[in-house]
Amino acid sequence: MFQVIELDDVVRVPPAKFGEPLQDVAKDILKQKYESLISPDLGYVILIMNVKAAEVGKVIPGDGSTYHKTRVELLTFIPKIQEVVEGEIVEITDFGAFVRVGPADALLHLSQITDDYLTSDVKQGMILASQSKRTLRVGSRVRVRITAVSLGRGAAMAKIGVTCRQPFLGALEWIEEDAKKASKTEAAKKG
């Protein structure tokens, strides 16, 4: 889920930046600190939106810099377990696919795609279901449910697991096919 989070911080402005506008300096410093950060508390920090730095700062003996209290708005993405999201398949592997969900890639394991027997063709960039002949390819749009989230410190520690083994999840064209079948079945029952 995308969210705007407000938080308070303190910015250290070095003497070399004293002639520049304080708000711009504070925003640049906070961009370096927060943008592209992944943490369990904030999720994926995508963008610094607004920064308000106090005009009056503090000086600490032995340090020529000034320290200013700031209020910052961050655009973040925090994946929530059980959340249904749409994404695009960006990679096919022997064990499944990676789905781009917001700013992150989530693992869609072969066992979480469908009940059908699946074969993965990494060179062709596709996964094929034996009986239904349904396929997933790099670039396919899918609707999935988030089943596991682990946000450690750093990109290598972040992991998201997803499934599409529930009704009306999977490739968007599969969902359309299933909806048409369901409406035809319902019409046949009434007629």
NORBELCOR-V328944 format. One record per residue. N is the residue number from 0. PHI is phi as a letter, one per 40 degrees, with the letter a starting at -180 (none if undefined). PSI is psi in whole degrees, -180 to 180 (none if undefined). OMEGA is omega in degrees with one decimal (* if undefined). Layout:
N|PHI|PSI|OMEGA ; N|PHI|PSI|OMEGA
This chain:
0|none|133|175.7 ; 1|c|138|-179.7 ; 2|a|153|169.5 ; 3|b|122|-177.9 ; 4|b|133|174.6 ; 5|b|137|176.0 ; 6|a|162|178.9 ; 7|b|144|179.0 ; 8|a|173|175.0 ; 9|b|131|-178.4 ; 10|b|132|175.6 ; 11|c|115|-179.9 ; 12|b|114|-179.5 ; 13|c|156|-178.6 ; 14|d|-31|-179.4 ; 15|c|-19|-177.7 ; 16|b|5|-174.6 ; 17|c|-31|-177.7 ; 18|c|-11|-176.8 ; 19|c|158|178.0 ; 20|c|130|-174.9 ; 21|d|-44|-177.5 ; 22|c|-40|179.3 ; 23|c|-42|179.3 ; 24|c|-46|179.8 ; 25|c|-43|-179.9 ; 26|c|-43|178.9 ; 27|c|-43|179.9 ; 28|c|-43|-179.8 ; 29|c|-31|174.8 ; 30|c|-46|179.4 ; 31|c|-34|-177.0 ; 32|c|-42|-169.1 ; 33|b|-40|-174.0 ; 34|c|135|-176.8 ; 35|g|10|176.4 ; 36|c|142|172.9 ; 37|b|123|178.9 ; 38|a|155|178.4 ; 39|c|-30|-177.7 ; 40|c|-42|-174.3 ; 41|b|-19|-173.4 ; 42|g|-142|178.2 ; 43|c|116|177.9 ; 44|c|119|-174.8 ; 45|c|-43|-169.6 ; 46|a|141|168.4 ; 47|c|122|-176.3 ; 48|c|-57|-178.0 ; 49|b|144|176.8 ; 50|b|131|173.6 ; 51|b|110|-179.3 ; 52|b|138|176.8 ; 53|c|133|-178.5 ; 54|c|-34|-179.3 ; 55|c|126|179.5 ; 56|b|-177|178.6 ; 57|b|151|174.8 ; 58|b|134|178.5 ; 59|b|131|-179.7 ; 60|d|134|179.3 ; 61|g|-6|179.7 ; 62|b|121|-177.7 ; 63|c|-4|-178.9 ; 64|c|164|171.8 ; 65|b|149|-178.7 ; 66|b|125|-175.5 ; 67|b|133|172.6 ; 68|c|139|179.9 ; 69|b|155|171.9 ; 70|b|124|-174.3 ; 71|b|141|174.2 ; 72|b|128|-179.6 ; 73|b|136|169.4 ; 74|c|121|-175.9 ; 75|b|163|172.6 ; 76|b|117|179.1 ; 77|b|105|179.2 ; 78|c|134|-178.7 ; 79|b|137|177.4 ; 80|c|138|-177.8 ; 81|g|-4|178.1 ; 82|c|137|175.7 ; 83|c|126|-177.2 ; 84|b|159|173.9 ; 85|b|147|179.9 ; 86|a|-176|-178.8 ; 87|b|138|176.8 ; 88|c|124|-177.4 ; 89|b|-15|-179.9 ; 90|a|140|174.0 ; 91|b|133|178.2 ; 92|b|178|177.4 ; 93|c|-25|-174.7 ; 94|b|3|178.7 ; 95|i|-144|-177.2 ; 96|a|157|172.5 ; 97|b|129|-176.6 ; 98|b|127|177.0 ; 99|c|113|-179.6 ; 100|b|106|-174.4 ; 101|g|-131|-179.4 ; 102|c|5|-173.0 ; 103|b|161|173.6 ; 104|b|127|-179.5 ; 105|b|147|179.4 ; 106|c|124|171.8 ; 107|b|97|-176.9 ; 108|c|151|178.7 ; 109|d|-39|-178.2 ; 110|c|-13|-177.4 ; 111|b|11|-177.7 ; 112|c|-56|-177.7 ; 113|a|169|178.0 ; 114|c|-18|-178.7 ; 115|c|157|174.1 ; 116|c|130|-174.8 ; 117|b|145|171.0 ; 118|b|140|-177.4 ; 119|b|125|177.7 ; 120|b|96|-174.9 ; 121|c|-40|-178.4 ; 122|c|-41|179.4 ; 123|c|-15|-179.2 ; 124|g|45|-178.7 ; 125|a|157|173.2 ; 126|b|131|-175.3 ; 127|b|133|174.9 ; 128|c|131|-173.5 ; 129|c|-53|-173.5 ; 130|c|-49|-175.5 ; 131|c|-15|-177.9 ; 132|g|18|175.5 ; 133|c|147|-179.0 ; 134|b|153|168.4 ; 135|b|135|-179.4 ; 136|b|163|171.1 ; 137|c|128|-177.5 ; 138|h|-15|178.0 ; 139|c|139|175.1 ; 140|c|132|-178.0 ; 141|b|153|171.7 ; 142|b|126|-174.8 ; 143|b|162|174.2 ; 144|b|133|178.4 ; 145|c|126|-177.6 ; 146|b|-20|-178.4 ; 147|a|137|178.0 ; 148|b|130|174.8 ; 149|b|106|-179.8 ; 150|b|98|174.3 ; 151|c|-172|178.3 ; 152|c|118|179.2 ; 153|h|154|-175.2 ; 154|c|-35|-177.7 ; 155|c|-22|-177.3 ; 156|c|-8|-177.8 ; 157|c|128|179.7 ; 158|b|136|177.0 ; 159|b|131|176.0 ; 160|b|142|-178.6 ; 161|b|162|176.7 ; 162|b|155|169.9 ; 163|b|29|178.8 ; 164|c|45|176.7 ; 165|b|160|-179.9 ; 166|d|140|177.1 ; 167|g|30|169.2 ; 168|b|158|179.9 ; 169|h|-160|178.5 ; 170|c|142|-176.1 ; 171|d|-35|177.6 ; 172|c|-31|175.4 ; 173|c|-42|-178.5 ; 174|c|-42|177.7 ; 175|c|-45|178.1 ; 176|d|-46|-178.9 ; 177|c|-38|178.8 ; 178|c|-41|177.5 ; 179|c|-43|178.3 ; 180|c|-43|-179.6 ; 181|c|-41|-179.8 ; 182|c|-35|175.9 ; 183|c|-42|178.0 ; 184|c|-43|178.9 ; 185|c|-40|178.5 ; 186|c|-38|178.8 ; 187|c|-36|178.2 ; 188|c|-39|-178.9 ; 189|c|-33|-172.9 ; 190|c|none|*
